[in-house]
């Protein structure tokens, strides 16, 4: 699991609300700039995250063993840029998946319609994401079409 994945998991699971658990999760983060940016975000947006400001600041100082400096703004910007990129990729995957699902629930769906949609995508991970969604929703009939496109791209 990459650094941003660890941090993203902490955000989605609200691990930040349990500082002992958060400390354990963050031990695996290698990118200190990303870590400082994440912790700064928790301190700045403590109300939105539902955490105690003073406890979060003390936790941040303890974890990072440093004083707040002007560098923290650069680290915060670094964190925000990476998080935005991750969210953008996730949004792209969801948008593509929506196209695939819409094509499958349409009464006039043909295999060719799905193939046409897949031809517009060159991202194997994105197609695999859609494949997993189809499997979870038991759209087995169309899995081979996605597999064929993944095979073409490899």
N, C-alpha and C positions, 0 to 999 in steps of 0.2 A: 504494500500500500504506500503510495507516495505521500509526501508532506501535505499537499493540498487536499488529498483524499482524507487524511486523518483529521485535518481541521474541518473539512466539510462535514465529516461524520459527527464531529463534536457539535457543530451547529445544528444539524438535522435532528440529532438525538437529544439535544439540549444538555449535553454532558457538562457544559459550563456552569450549570446550576449546582453541581456537586464538585467542589474544588479538589477534593481528594481523588476522585475519579478522573477529573480533568488533568491533574498533575501526572497521573499514570499514563493517560492517553498521549499527552504532549511530550513524554520522554523520547518517543521515537521520531519526533520532528527534527530534521537535520538543518533545514534552512532557517537560521536564526532571524533573518530579516522578516521572513514570512511569519514566524512565531511572534516576534515583537509586534508586527502589524496586527495580527489576530488579537493578541492580548490588549493592544491599544484600542482596537475596535470595541472589545468588551468593556473597557473602562469608559470610553467616550459615550457609548450607547447603553450604559448600564440600565437605564429605565426600560428601553425597548426589550432588552434581554431578560429583564426581571432579576437582576443581580444587585447585590449591595456594592455601591461604588467604592467605599473605603476598603472592604474586604477584597475586591477585585484589584485595586491598586496595590494593596499589600501583597496579594498573591503574585501579581505581575513582577513586582520588585524582587520577591523571594525567588521566583522561578528563573528570572533572567539575571539576577544578581547585578543590577545596574541602577543607575540614577536616570531619570528621564532627561533626555537631551534633545537638541534640535534634530538629531538624526532620526528620531522616532517618527517624524513626519514623513521622511523618505521611506521608512520601513512600512508605515501605514499605507502610503500610496502604492508600494510594491504589493502588499497584501490585497488591496482593493482591485488592482489591475488583474492579478491572478484569479481572484474570485469572480470578477466580471467575465473573464475568458472562460472559466469553467461553467458559469451560468449560461453564457452565450452558446457554448457547445451543447449543453443539456437542452436548451430551448430549440436549437437546430434539430437535434435528435427527435424531440417531441413533435415538432412541426412536421418532419418527414414521416414519423410514425402515424400522425393524424391523417396524412394523405393516403398512406397505405390502408389504414383502417376504413377510411371513407370509401375507398375504392372497393373494399370487400363487402361492405354493407349495402352498397348500391345494387339494386335488383338487376341491373344490366352489366354486372361485373363479368369481365372475361379475363382469361389469363393474360391476354395481350395488354389490357389496361394496366394490370399490375406490372408486367414487364416494362411497359413504357415509363411508369413511375420510377421503377428501379434503375432504368438506364440513365436517369438524371442524377443519380447518386453514385459517387465514386468513393465513398467512405465506408470501408468494410465494417468498422465498429458500429456505424449508424444502422447499417442493414442488419447486423447481428442483433442490435438492440431491438429492432422491429421484429425480427424472427423470434426472439425470446418473448416479446409481448404476444405474438400470435400463438406461440406454444402455450403460454399461460392461459390464453382465452380459447384454446382448443380449435384454432383455425388450421388444422393439420393439412388440409387439402392444398394449401398454397406454400407450404414450407419448402417444397422442392424448387419452386421458382426463386425464392430468396437464396437457397443454397446454390443454385446455378449461377446467380449473379455474383455471389461471394466467390465462387470458383473462377469466374471470368476475371475478377479483380486481382486475384492472387497470382 
